[in-house]
Amino acid sequence: MTTICFKEGQAAADSQLTSPSSGIVYHVDKLFKGTDGVVYGGYGDWPAAHAYIMWLLGGSNGDAPPLEDAGVVKAGRDGIIYVLEDSNVFFPLKNRFSAFGSGAQEAMMAMRYGASAEEAVRAVIDQNSFSGLPVLTLTYG
């Protein structure tokens, strides 16, 4: 499962990936930064989200990989957070901050009460067995 947060030019994500078939815990990077400064994060079905992000970072050549049961979030120089779920179209959020994945609700509450993106992910990790260390942070905007 996943906790990804975007707030005030900082993106943060946990790194835990729990295999649905075996329960084995792996660690992966869930945030990526393009050469244009755009930060991408993936949640949900990790192989699908990762494939889509790699397709975006690779120039979006050919057909987009399927994004079933997954989502991709991005933020760039304009500071606006964009989300893509169940389609091939990113839509902008009006939120100043947002969170995604299984820890999203807890993270949104933490950020609403003053936590940074990284602090919110760390708070969720303390309470949510499906999000884990280490935390990766990247800047955008």
Secondary structure as GFF3:
##gff-version 3
##sequence-region A 1 141
A	DSSP	beta_strand	3	7	.	.	.	ID=ss1
A	DSSP	beta_strand	10	13	.	.	.	ID=ss2
A	DSSP	beta_strand	16	18	.	.	.	ID=ss3
A	DSSP	beta_strand	25	27	.	.	.	ID=ss4
A	DSSP	beta_strand	31	33	.	.	.	ID=ss5
A	DSSP	beta_strand	39	44	.	.	.	ID=ss6
A	DSSP	alpha_helix	46	57	.	.	.	ID=ss7
A	DSSP	beta_strand	70	75	.	.	.	ID=ss8
A	DSSP	beta_strand	81	85	.	.	.	ID=ss9
A	DSSP	beta_strand	91	92	.	.	.	ID=ss10
A	DSSP	beta_strand	97	101	.	.	.	ID=ss11
A	DSSP	alpha_helix	104	112	.	.	.	ID=ss12
A	DSSP	alpha_helix	117	127	.	.	.	ID=ss13
A	DSSP	beta_strand	136	139	.	.	.	ID=ss14
###
